[in-house]
Amino acid sequence: MPEKRLTPVARRLRRKSTDVEKLLWSRLRSRQLGAKFVRQFPIGPYVADFAARSARLVIELDGGQHDDAIDAPRTAVIEAHGYRVIRFWNNELIENLDGVLAVIVRELEIARGALNPLT
């Protein structure tokens, strides 16, 4: 099973978190947004930055090395495992943390059925 082989990779990524990952984790941990998140969570052949397993929501942080064409297959595989994927650029998180958190809360509410995704 690929997830088992990725566990050491996920552990290494958790130990070497970027400053932006640490910033977001400080706001996601301990159910502060109403859901339990884990970080560096193996899904298929990938390691997702953050995941709320009960809400089936993945949060990916993208720096300058990412682009849509490269991330599309990754997103498709994660979605095939039943997760919704939302992405934020690192600078977006730094410049508008409250706005990013509001989007995450809205996605969690959609996952709980509390909101219509079209509103």
C-alpha positions in Angstrom: 0.0 0.0 0.0 1.6 3.3 -1.1 0.4 5.2 2.0 2.6 3.0 4.3 5.7 3.8 2.2 5.0 7.5 2.4 4.9 7.6 6.2 8.6 8.3 6.6 8.3 11.0 4.0 5.4 12.6 5.8 7.3 12.5 9.1 10.3 14.2 7.5 8.0 16.9 6.0 6.4 17.5 9.4 9.8 18.0 11.0 10.9 20.4 8.2 7.7 22.5 7.9 8.0 25.8 6.2 7.2 29.0 8.1 3.9 29.4 6.1 2.9 25.8 7.0 3.7 26.5 10.7 1.6 29.6 10.5 -1.5 27.8 9.1 -1.0 24.8 11.4 -1.0 27.2 14.4 -4.6 28.1 13.3 -5.8 24.6 12.3 -4.5 22.5 15.2 -6.7 21.6 18.2 -10.0 21.9 16.3 -9.8 25.7 16.4 -12.0 25.8 13.2 -14.3 23.1 14.3 -12.7 20.1 12.7 -9.6 18.0 13.4 -6.8 18.5 10.9 -3.7 16.5 10.4 -0.6 17.7 8.5 1.5 16.0 5.9 -1.1 13.3 5.4 -0.4 10.5 2.8 -3.2 10.1 0.2 -2.5 7.7 -2.6 1.0 8.5 -4.0 1.0 12.0 -2.5 1.4 13.7 0.8 -1.3 16.4 1.4 -0.2 19.5 3.3 -3.3 19.4 5.6 -6.4 17.2 5.8 -9.6 17.2 7.7 -10.4 13.6 7.3 -14.0 13.8 8.7 -14.8 16.6 6.3 -12.9 15.0 3.5 -11.1 18.3 2.9 -7.5 18.8 1.8 -5.7 22.1 2.0 -2.6 22.6 -0.1 -0.2 25.5 0.2 1.6 26.5 -3.0 4.8 28.4 -3.3 6.6 29.5 -6.4 7.5 25.9 -7.4 3.9 25.0 -8.1 1.7 25.6 -11.2 -1.7 24.5 -12.2 -0.5 22.1 -14.9 1.7 20.2 -12.5 -0.8 20.3 -9.7 -3.8 19.1 -11.7 -2.9 15.4 -11.7 -2.1 15.5 -8.0 -5.5 17.2 -7.3 -7.3 14.6 -9.5 -5.8 11.7 -7.5 -6.6 13.2 -4.2 -10.2 13.9 -5.3 -10.4 10.3 -6.6 -9.8 9.3 -2.9 -12.9 11.3 -1.9 -11.4 14.6 -0.8 -12.1 18.1 -1.9 -8.9 20.1 -2.5 -8.5 23.8 -1.8 -5.3 25.6 -2.6 -3.8 28.8 -1.4 -0.6 30.6 -2.5 1.9 31.2 0.3 1.7 34.9 -0.1 -2.1 34.8 0.1 -1.8 33.2 3.5 0.7 35.7 4.7 -1.2 38.7 3.4 -4.7 37.6 4.2 -4.7 35.0 6.9 -8.2 35.9 8.1 -9.6 35.6 4.6 -7.9 32.2 4.1 -9.4 31.0 7.4 -12.8 32.2 6.3 -12.6 30.1 3.1 -11.6 27.1 5.1 -14.5 27.5 7.6 -16.9 27.9 4.6 -15.5 24.7 3.1 -16.0 22.8 6.4 -19.6 24.1 6.6 -20.2 22.9 3.1 -18.8 19.5 4.0 -21.1 19.3 7.0 -24.0 20.2 4.8 -24.6 23.5 6.6 -24.1 25.5 3.4 -25.0 25.1 -0.2 -21.7 25.1 -2.2 -23.3 27.4 -4.8 -24.0 30.3 -2.4 
